[in-house]
Amino acid sequence: MLTDNAVIVGLVKGSFADIKPGSFVGVTGLPRADGTLEAVEVHVFPESMRGNGEGHRPWDLKPQSTMTNGSVEHKVAGVEGQTMTLKYKDGEKKFMVPPSTPIVTYVLGNKSELTPGTEIFIPAATKQPDGTLQAARVSFGKDGLTPPM
């Protein structure tokens, strides 16, 4: 079930070119053998979400994965691939961004867009006394996109 004031967010396919210096993004990363971080997915947030979840922490997508939300400090497309440095309140992290990395941009949505067959991601839900789950936020893929989470 959704709360009465649930936030509904659409995800649309993006690209590395959509990410600008100063953009507020979330990057799921995995450590590479050499210790650098590789982006598994990148989420470009709207300005209204700036600061949400800012920082670097463990994430449950895969073993050893992390989530880093911060502002893009540097972005480079080079011979060895694309890199991006995120700055957040307590530090910064640099990520390699392979061309195959899913990049999505967030847009406001509404409940009417949550139709049967639409792929969704619910980041958190609260178990109710009757055993059902209640969510205050749902992300969904627009135009057939499957959310990368």
Secondary structure, DSSP 8 states (H G I E B T S, - for coil): -EEEEEEEEEEEE--GGG--TT-EEEEEEEE-TTS-EEEEEEEE--GGGTTTT-EEEE-SSSTT-EEEEEEEEEEEEETTEEEEEEEETTEEEEEEE-TTS-EEEEEE--GGG--TT--EE-S--EE-TTS-EEEEEEEEEGGG-----
